[in-house]
Amino acid sequence: MTLQNAIRRILNENQIVKNASRKEFVGLYIPALVQSNSVQFYKTAKFLNYGVKVQSNMTRIQDFYREVEIDYDFVAILLLTLMPKNKKLRICIDRTEWDFGKTQINILMVLVGCGDFQIPFYWEMLENNSGNSNSGDRIDLLGKVFKIIDKKRIGLIVADREFIGHKWLKWMKDQGLTFCVRVPKSHHIHRLNGEILKAEDLGKSFPSGTYLVDCMVDKVWGNVYIKPLPDGDILFLFGTCEAKFLAQLYRKRWNIEVLFQNIKTRGFNLEDTHIQEIQRIRKLIAMVSIAYSFCVSLGIYINRKIKKIKVNVDNYRVNSFFRTGMNMISESFRKPELVEQNLTPIFEIFTRLIIRKLQMFKYQILVV
């Protein structure tokens, strides 16, 4: 109940759902997702409300996905408050195809990160037969993100080679955004002196990698990094970052794969859902994103304020922030005697911190 009450108190400062009984449901549902490690309704229903039958809990979950409207701007605000305060943020934009039950879904997703902490932030379901996103989709999506996050707080945008094109790259540059994008090796590099270079030729000439400044790719000026890869491919990066840091910054993108693993096979088994309707899947991603972000944020808080996570001989953490937070939440239900002794103060302080940040947003953000 300590954790459930904490989540309900946080939701009272937010308008993800308007109705008080629906807020109470979300306060029960988020911990149930964490305990069950599953999005399947039957498995989650076992942990939702111990005072009623599992079938009744299942009906309540089904009603939520069928009837309740979610405000995704307020979801984004809540997720942002779980990020470290007053630090530059990194945006990774990615398109992923997930198999939800028997349905394949094409999702354009913005992830926001700071250091090792990265969370899903905003997403749109693409109804284009699993085709690539277009520049308009990306610009519209980032426009929604910038309603919540001041552009001045964005330190970097990272994207894979799908996310190219003159309109898109020029828009990011015109917005004053620092970005690093992987480019297909077929694209040409134009130099100030009129020389036109191919990525493959540069890769052969510089097997250890090289960078170039003041180059034009897709009719946009920036910097380039080229390096041949062991599989024969070429790592071709383009951006407005300093050329010598492009490779280092692009590596930040790999946090996406860790995040997807955590919300899929290692955490909530997101693809096991039987939901097929697109907007209900979007709602499910919102709930899993909140649960995931609570776990990560709580894990970071525990590591910084309570007890350092152990590291192995290679200086890697034995448990991730996500796993640490998830274990803490599961432990609070498995061993209630620990709550009074150890967990209540943690949840109380953590909750006050989030509520304080949410209250600040009430005066800073106009949600349209």
C-alpha positions in Angstrom: 0.0 0.0 0.0 2.9 2.3 0.6 3.9 2.2 -3.1 0.3 2.3 -4.3 -0.4 5.3 -2.2 2.8 7.0 -3.5 1.7 6.5 -7.1 -1.8 7.7 -6.4 -0.4 10.9 -4.7 1.8 11.5 -7.8 -1.2 11.0 -10.1 -3.2 13.5 -8.1 -0.7 16.1 -9.3 -1.0 15.0 -12.9 -3.9 14.6 -15.4 -3.0 11.4 -17.3 -6.5 10.3 -16.5 -9.2 12.7 -15.2 -11.5 10.5 -13.2 -10.5 9.8 -9.5 -11.4 6.1 -9.7 -9.3 5.8 -12.8 -6.4 7.4 -11.0 -6.9 4.9 -8.2 -6.8 2.1 -10.8 -3.5 3.3 -12.3 -2.1 3.5 -8.8 -2.9 -0.2 -8.5 -2.0 -1.2 -12.0 1.5 0.2 -12.2 2.8 -1.9 -9.2 0.9 -4.9 -10.6 2.8 -4.6 -13.9 6.1 -4.6 -12.0 5.2 -7.6 -9.8 3.8 -9.7 -12.7 6.6 -8.9 -15.1 3.9 -9.2 -17.8 1.4 -7.2 -19.8 -1.0 -10.2 -20.1 -4.2 -9.2 -18.4 -4.6 -12.5 -16.5 -1.1 -12.4 -15.0 -1.3 -8.7 -14.0 -4.8 -9.2 -12.6 -3.4 -11.6 -9.9 -1.5 -8.7 -8.4 -4.0 -5.8 -9.0 -6.3 -6.1 -6.0 -6.0 -9.0 -3.6 -9.4 -8.3 -2.1 -11.4 -9.4 -5.2 -11.4 -12.3 -7.6 -8.9 -12.4 -10.4 -11.7 -12.3 -13.0 -13.0 -9.1 -11.5 -9.6 -7.6 -11.8 -9.3 -8.7 -15.4 -12.6 -7.0 -16.2 -11.4 -3.8 -14.6 -8.2 -3.9 -16.7 -10.2 -4.6 -19.9 -12.6 -1.7 -19.1 -9.6 0.6 -18.7 -8.1 -0.2 -22.1 -11.5 -0.1 -23.8 -13.0 3.0 -22.2 -10.4 5.4 -20.7 -8.8 8.3 -22.6 -5.2 9.0 -21.7 -3.6 12.4 -22.1 -0.2 11.7 -23.6 1.1 15.2 -23.0 0.6 14.6 -19.3 2.2 11.2 -19.6 5.2 12.9 -21.1 5.2 15.5 -18.3 5.2 12.7 -15.6 8.0 10.9 -17.4 10.1 14.1 -17.6 9.8 14.7 -13.9 11.5 11.3 -13.4 14.6 12.6 -15.2 17.5 14.3 -13.4 16.7 18.0 -12.9 18.5 20.8 -14.6 20.7 18.6 -16.8 21.0 18.5 -20.6 18.9 15.8 -22.2 19.6 13.5 -25.1 16.9 12.6 -27.6 17.1 9.3 -29.5 14.5 8.9 -32.3 13.8 5.4 -33.5 11.3 3.4 -35.5 10.6 -0.1 -34.4 8.4 -2.9 -35.6 7.0 -5.0 -32.7 4.9 -8.1 -32.9 2.0 -7.6 -30.5 0.3 -10.9 -30.4 -0.7 -11.6 -34.0 -0.4 -8.0 -35.0 2.7 -6.3 -36.3 2.9 -2.6 -35.2 5.1 0.1 -36.6 6.0 2.7 -34.0 7.9 6.0 -34.3 9.3 6.6 -30.8 11.2 9.4 -29.1 13.4 8.4 -26.2 14.8 10.9 -23.7 18.0 10.2 -21.8 20.6 11.6 -19.5 23.7 9.6 -18.8 22.7 6.0 -18.4 19.0 6.8 -17.8 16.9 6.6 -20.9 13.1 6.3 -21.1 10.3 6.2 -23.7 8.9 9.7 -23.9 6.6 10.1 -26.9 5.5 7.8 -29.6 3.1 7.6 -32.6 1.7 4.5 -34.3 2.5 4.6 -38.0 -0.1 3.1 -40.3 2.1 2.8 -43.4 2.5 -1.0 -43.7 5.7 -1.0 -41.8 7.3 1.5 -44.1 9.9 4.1 -43.0 8.8 7.3 -41.3 8.9 10.5 -43.3 10.3 13.9 -42.5 6.8 15.2 -41.7 6.2 12.4 -39.1 9.5 13.2 -37.4 9.0 17.0 -37.3 5.5 16.7 -36.0 6.6 14.3 -33.3 9.5 16.4 -32.1 7.1 19.4 -32.2 5.0 17.7 -29.6 8.1 16.9 -27.5 9.2 20.6 -27.6 5.8 21.5 -26.0 7.1 19.7 -22.9 10.8 20.1 -23.1 12.5 23.5 -23.8 14.7 23.1 -26.9 17.5 24.8 -25.0 17.6 21.7 -22.7 18.3 19.3 -25.6 22.0 18.6 -25.8 21.9 16.1 -28.6 19.6 14.3 -31.0 20.8 10.8 -32.2 19.2 8.8 -35.0 20.0 5.8 -37.2 20.4 5.8 -40.9 16.6 5.7 -41.6 16.4 9.2 -40.3 17.9 11.2 -43.2 16.7 13.5 -45.9 17.2 17.2 -46.7 14.0 18.4 -45.2 14.6 16.6 -41.9 18.3 17.5 -41.5 17.7 21.1 -42.5 14.8 21.4 -40.0 17.0 20.2 -37.1 19.8 22.6 -38.1 17.4 25.5 -38.5 16.1 24.8 -35.0 19.6 25.1 -33.6 19.7 21.5 -32.5 22.9 19.5 -32.1 22.5 16.2 -33.9 24.4 13.1 -34.9 22.8 10.8 -37.6 24.0 7.7 -39.3 23.9 8.0 -43.1 23.7 5.2 -45.7 27.0 4.7 -47.3 25.6 5.4 -50.8 25.3 9.2 -49.9 28.0 11.5 -51.3 30.1 14.0 -49.3 30.5 17.4 -50.8 33.5 19.5 -49.8 34.0 23.3 -49.8 36.5 23.0 -52.7 33.9 21.3 -54.9 35.3 17.8 -54.3 32.8 15.0 -54.1 33.8 12.0 -52.0 32.3 8.5 -51.4 32.2 6.9 -47.9 33.5 3.6 -49.2 36.5 5.2 -50.7 37.3 7.0 -47.5 36.9 3.8 -45.6 39.5 2.1 -47.7 41.9 5.0 -47.4 41.4 5.3 -43.6 40.8 1.8 -42.1 41.1 3.2 -38.5 38.5 5.9 -39.3 38.7 9.6 -40.2 36.6 12.7 -39.8 36.0 15.8 -42.0 34.7 19.2 -41.1 32.5 21.5 -43.2 31.0 18.9 -45.5 27.6 18.8 -47.2 25.4 15.8 -47.1 21.8 15.9 -48.4 22.4 19.6 -49.2 23.0 20.4 -45.5 26.4 21.5 -44.1 27.9 19.8 -41.1 30.7 17.4 -40.1 31.4 13.8 -41.1 32.9 10.7 -39.5 33.8 7.6 -41.5 35.0 4.2 -40.3 34.9 0.7 -41.9 33.3 -2.0 -39.8 34.4 -5.6 -39.3 31.3 -6.9 -41.2 32.3 -4.9 -44.3 29.8 -2.1 -43.7 30.7 1.6 -43.3 29.9 3.7 -40.2 29.0 7.0 -41.9 28.0 9.7 -39.4 26.9 13.2 -40.1 26.0 16.0 -37.7 26.5 19.4 -36.2 28.6 18.0 -33.4 32.3 18.4 -33.4 33.6 16.0 -36.0 36.0 14.2 -33.6 33.2 13.5 -31.2 30.6 12.1 -33.6 31.5 8.4 -33.1 31.5 8.8 -29.3 28.1 10.5 -29.3 26.6 8.0 -31.7 27.3 5.2 -29.3 24.7 6.8 -26.9 22.1 5.4 -29.3 22.8 1.8 -28.2 21.0 2.6 -24.9 17.9 2.1 -27.0 18.5 -1.6 -27.4 18.9 -2.0 -23.6 15.7 -0.1 -23.0 13.7 -2.2 -25.5 15.1 -5.4 -24.0 14.0 -4.2 -20.5 10.4 -3.5 -21.5 10.2 -6.6 -23.6 11.9 -9.8 -22.7 13.8 -8.8 -19.5 11.0 -6.8 -17.9 7.4 -6.7 -19.0 7.2 -9.0 -22.0 5.4 -6.3 -23.9 5.0 -8.4 -27.1 3.0 -11.1 -25.2 0.0 -8.9 -25.2 -3.2 -10.1 -26.9 -4.3 -6.5 -27.7 -4.5 -5.8 -31.4 -6.3 -2.4 -31.7 -3.7 0.2 -32.3 -4.8 2.9 -29.9 -5.1 0.4 -27.1 -1.5 -0.7 -27.8 -0.5 2.9 -27.6 -2.1 3.1 -24.2 -0.4 -0.1 -23.1 3.0 1.4 -24.1 2.2 4.4 -21.9 1.5 2.3 -18.9 4.6 0.1 -19.4 6.7 3.3 -19.9 5.5 4.7 -16.6 6.2 1.5 -14.8 9.6 1.1 -16.4 10.5 4.8 -15.7 9.5 4.4 -12.0 11.8 1.4 -11.7 14.7 3.1 -13.3 14.3 6.4 -11.4 13.9 4.6 -8.1 17.0 2.5 -8.9 19.0 5.6 -9.5 17.7 7.2 -6.3 18.6 4.0 -4.3 22.1 4.0 -5.9 22.8 7.6 -5.1 21.1 8.0 -1.7 20.7 4.6 -0.1 23.2 2.0 -1.2 25.6 1.8 -4.1 24.9 -1.0 -6.6 27.8 -3.5 -6.5 30.1 -3.6 -9.5 32.0 -6.6 -10.9 35.7 -6.9 -11.8 35.1 -5.2 -15.1 33.5 -2.3 -13.3 30.0 -3.0 -14.6 27.1 -2.8 -12.3 25.8 -6.2 -11.1 22.3 -5.0 -11.4 21.0 -2.2 -13.7 19.1 0.8 -12.3 15.9 -0.8 -13.8 16.5 -4.2 -12.1 17.4 -2.5 -8.8 14.2 -0.5 -8.8 12.1 -3.4 -9.9 13.5 -5.7 -7.3 12.9 -3.0 -4.6 9.2 -2.7 -5.6 8.7 -6.5 -5.8 10.4 -6.9 -2.4 8.1 -4.4 -0.8 5.1 -6.7 -1.7 6.9 -10.0 -0.9 8.2 -8.9 2.5 5.8 -6.3 4.0 7.9 -6.2 7.2 10.6 -4.5 5.2 8.4 -1.7 4.2 8.1 -0.1 7.7 11.8 -0.5 8.4 13.4 0.5 5.1 11.1 1.2 2.2 8.6 3.6 3.5 11.1 6.4 4.0 12.5 5.8 0.4 9.0 5.9 -1.2 8.1 8.9 0.9 11.1 11.0 -0.1 11.0 9.8 -3.7 7.3 10.7 -3.9 7.8 14.2 -2.4 10.6 14.8 -4.9 8.4 13.9 -7.9 5.3 15.8 -6.6 7.4 18.9 -6.1 8.7 18.8 -9.7 5.1 18.2 -11.0 3.9 21.2 -9.1 6.5 23.3 -10.8 5.3 22.2 -14.2 1.8 23.6 -13.5 3.3 27.0 -13.8 5.7 26.4 -16.6 3.8 24.3 -19.2 0.7 25.0 -21.2 -0.6 21.7 -22.6 -2.7 22.2 -25.7 
